[in-house]
Amino acid sequence: MTEDAVSPSERRSGVTALINLRPRTDLRTGLIVSGRIDAPPPQTPERLADVAFRAQRQWRAQGRAAPLAISLHERLSEPKSAEPLHKALIKAGFSPGALTFEIAEKALIARALPLAEALRAFGWRLALRADNACPLPFGERVRSLYQEVVVTGMTPPAPFNPAALNNQDPFARRLLAAQQAGLRLTVEGVQGAAEAKTWLLAGFDCAEGNIKDAATGAAHILRLDRSERTPTALSFSKR
């Protein structure tokens, strides 16, 4: 743990919170295109701005300039949180393009959609943390708000059985809708280049996990056109 990972108020109270930064890699190029702030979701706008500022300083110290993403705590899921979040982050030196808010789909369904609309109105980027168990498709309203869909807790997709022509995996249909809407598809927990290649073939764009050799793995399939990679040809399961 570094001193930068802890706020002054936490230091005074004896509470500490470790900030880990999780790089996300483009599956076609092997380049780091973003990073996720892995820390307990801050519960106030000021604390979120503080954590984001410290994480960005740590990220840049590692020689990285790609934008970061941070999860929103459920206490900040009300529409009234949008303006305080915007003001706190601007005060901390952030521009909307430098930070992405990740919102859990369950929170979105419950009450966070007006918040997402308000944050987008301020220009902030949004990512949807998809609920793998949700059978509903991504609606047009959601697709218009988000730039990215993040999937976690999934095993690599299994090859589709051509004999089962009516195979319509609900999760695959949801991902196809997101892909067709131009959203970036990101998967977390990838283990190695072989698995990264599988996710690329499934239509995903980015991955987070143990994929240090992802550039080598991706090089073999860089010739694939995006139309050749589709979630409709695969079935998914939870880890």
matplotlib code that plots the C-alpha trace (Angstrom):
import matplotlib.pyplot as plt

x = [0.0, 1.3, 0.6, -1.1, -3.7, -5.0, -6.9, -6.1, -9.4, -8.8, -5.3, -6.7, -9.4, -7.0, -9.0, -7.0, -8.1, -5.7, -6.0, -5.1, -5.0, -6.1, -4.9, -7.3, -5.8, -7.0, -7.3, -6.3, -3.2, -2.1, -2.0, -3.3, -6.3, -7.7, -7.5, -9.9, -9.6, -9.9, -10.9, -14.0, -16.4, -16.3, -19.6, -19.4, -18.5, -15.6, -14.2, -14.6, -12.8, -10.0, -9.6, -9.7, -7.1, -4.7, -5.3, -4.6, -1.4, -0.3, -1.3, 0.7, 3.7, 3.6, 4.0, 0.4, -1.9, -5.0, -8.3, -9.4, -12.7, -14.3, -17.4, -20.2, -21.4, -25.2, -25.3, -24.4, -27.0, -29.5, -29.9, -29.0, -25.5, -24.6, -23.9, -21.8, -19.8, -19.2, -18.1, -15.9, -14.1, -13.7, -12.2, -9.8, -8.6, -10.4, -12.0, -15.0, -12.9, -10.4, -12.7, -15.4, -18.2, -19.0, -22.6, -23.9, -26.9, -28.9, -28.5, -29.4, -32.6, -33.5, -32.9, -29.7, -30.9, -31.7, -28.2, -26.7, -28.5, -27.5, -23.8, -23.9, -25.4, -22.2, -20.1, -18.8, -18.2, -20.3, -19.7, -22.4, -21.3, -23.6, -25.6, -24.9, -28.2, -30.4, -32.3, -33.5, -31.9, -30.1, -32.7, -32.1, -32.1, -29.3, -27.3, -27.5, -26.0, -23.1, -19.9, -18.8, -20.2, -18.1, -18.6, -17.1, -17.3, -17.6, -15.8, -14.3, -17.2, -17.7, -17.9, -21.3, -22.8, -23.8, -26.4, -28.4, -29.5, -32.1, -29.5, -30.2, -28.1, -29.8, -26.5, -25.0, -28.0, -27.4, -23.8, -24.6, -27.0, -24.3, -21.8, -24.1, -24.7, -21.0, -20.3, -16.9, -17.1, -14.7, -14.2, -12.6, -10.6, -8.9, -6.2, -3.5, -3.3, -5.2, -8.2, -7.8, -7.9, -11.2, -12.8, -11.6, -13.2, -16.4, -16.5, -14.9, -12.7, -10.7, -9.7, -8.5, -6.5, -3.4, -2.7, 0.9, 1.4, -1.9, -0.1, 1.5, -1.8, -3.7, -1.2, -2.4, -6.0, -5.5, -6.6, -10.1, -12.7, -15.1, -18.0, -16.2, -16.4, -19.9, -21.3, -24.2, -21.8, -20.9, -22.5, -21.5, -21.5, -20.6, -17.2]
y = [0.0, 3.5, 6.7, 8.0, 5.3, 6.6, 9.9, 12.2, 11.5, 7.7, 8.2, 10.2, 7.5, 4.6, 3.3, 2.4, 1.4, -0.1, 1.2, -1.4, -0.5, -3.2, -2.5, -3.4, -4.6, -4.3, -7.8, -6.9, -4.9, -5.9, -2.2, -1.0, 1.2, 1.8, 0.9, 0.0, 1.5, -1.6, -0.2, -0.1, 2.1, 5.6, 6.6, 10.4, 12.6, 14.1, 10.7, 9.4, 12.4, 11.9, 8.2, 8.9, 11.6, 9.4, 6.5, 8.7, 10.0, 6.4, 5.3, 8.1, 7.3, 3.9, 5.7, 5.3, 7.9, 5.8, 6.8, 5.1, 3.6, 3.6, 1.9, 3.9, 3.0, 2.4, 5.5, 7.6, 6.1, 8.8, 11.5, 14.2, 12.8, 13.7, 17.4, 16.9, 14.1, 16.4, 19.3, 17.3, 15.7, 18.9, 20.4, 17.5, 18.3, 15.6, 16.2, 14.0, 12.0, 11.0, 8.9, 6.3, 5.6, 1.9, 1.2, -2.2, -3.3, -4.3, -0.7, 0.7, -1.4, -0.4, 3.4, 4.5, 5.2, 8.9, 9.2, 7.8, 10.3, 13.2, 12.1, 11.7, 15.2, 16.5, 14.6, 11.7, 8.3, 5.4, 1.6, -1.0, -3.9, -6.5, -8.9, -12.3, -13.7, -11.0, -12.4, -9.0, -7.4, -4.1, -1.5, 1.4, 3.8, 1.9, 1.5, 5.3, 6.1, 3.6, 3.3, 0.0, -3.3, -5.1, -8.8, -10.7, -14.1, -15.9, -19.0, -18.7, -19.3, -22.8, -23.5, -23.4, -26.7, -26.1, -28.9, -26.8, -24.2, -22.7, -22.1, -18.6, -18.0, -15.1, -13.6, -13.9, -12.1, -9.3, -9.0, -9.0, -6.1, -4.2, -4.9, -3.8, -0.5, 0.1, -0.5, -1.7, -5.2, -5.9, -9.1, -9.4, -12.4, -13.6, -16.1, -16.2, -15.5, -18.6, -17.5, -13.9, -15.3, -17.1, -13.9, -12.0, -14.6, -14.2, -10.5, -8.9, -5.9, -5.7, -7.9, -7.5, -10.2, -12.3, -11.6, -10.3, -12.1, -11.0, -9.1, -12.4, -14.2, -11.6, -11.4, -14.7, -13.4, -9.7, -10.5, -11.4, -8.8, -7.7, -9.4, -12.7, -12.4, -12.7, -13.7, -15.4, -18.2, -19.0, -20.1, -18.7, -20.0, -18.6, -19.5]
z = [0.0, -0.8, 1.0, -2.1, -1.8, 1.5, 2.0, 4.9, 6.6, 6.4, 7.9, 10.8, 11.5, 11.0, 8.1, 4.9, 1.4, -1.1, -4.7, -7.3, -11.0, -13.5, -17.1, -19.9, -23.2, -26.8, -28.0, -31.5, -30.8, -27.3, -26.3, -22.9, -23.8, -20.3, -16.6, -13.9, -10.4, -8.2, -4.7, -2.5, -4.3, -2.6, -1.0, -1.5, -4.5, -2.7, -1.8, -5.3, -6.7, -4.2, -5.0, -8.8, -8.4, -6.5, -8.9, -11.9, -10.3, -9.6, -13.2, -14.8, -12.6, -14.3, -17.6, -18.7, -20.1, -21.0, -19.3, -16.1, -15.0, -11.5, -10.1, -8.6, -5.1, -4.7, -2.4, -5.5, -7.8, -7.4, -10.1, -7.6, -7.3, -10.9, -10.3, -7.1, -8.9, -11.9, -9.8, -7.5, -10.4, -12.3, -9.2, -8.9, -12.5, -14.5, -17.9, -18.8, -21.3, -18.7, -16.5, -17.1, -14.6, -14.4, -13.3, -12.3, -14.4, -11.3, -10.0, -13.4, -13.5, -10.0, -10.1, -11.8, -15.3, -14.6, -13.0, -16.2, -18.3, -16.1, -16.2, -19.9, -20.2, -18.4, -20.9, -18.8, -20.3, -19.0, -18.9, -18.1, -15.8, -17.3, -15.2, -16.7, -15.4, -16.9, -19.9, -21.1, -24.2, -24.0, -24.9, -27.3, -24.4, -22.7, -25.9, -26.5, -23.0, -22.7, -24.6, -23.2, -21.7, -19.1, -18.5, -15.6, -14.0, -17.3, -18.7, -22.2, -24.7, -26.0, -29.7, -31.2, -32.4, -36.1, -35.8, -33.3, -35.8, -33.4, -30.6, -29.4, -26.3, -24.5, -23.3, -26.7, -28.2, -25.7, -26.6, -30.3, -29.7, -27.9, -30.6, -33.3, -31.4, -31.5, -27.8, -26.7, -25.3, -22.4, -20.4, -17.0, -15.6, -18.8, -18.2, -20.9, -24.7, -25.7, -23.8, -25.1, -28.6, -27.8, -26.5, -29.6, -31.8, -29.7, -30.7, -27.7, -28.0, -24.7, -21.8, -18.2, -16.5, -16.8, -20.5, -20.6, -23.9, -25.4, -28.2, -29.4, -29.2, -31.0, -33.9, -35.3, -35.8, -36.7, -40.2, -38.9, -40.0, -37.3, -39.2, -38.8, -35.0, -33.6, -30.2, -32.0, -32.9, -29.3, -26.0, -22.6, -19.0, -15.6, -14.1]

ax = plt.figure().add_subplot(projection="3d")
ax.plot(x, y, z, "-o")
ax.set_aspect("equal")
plt.show()
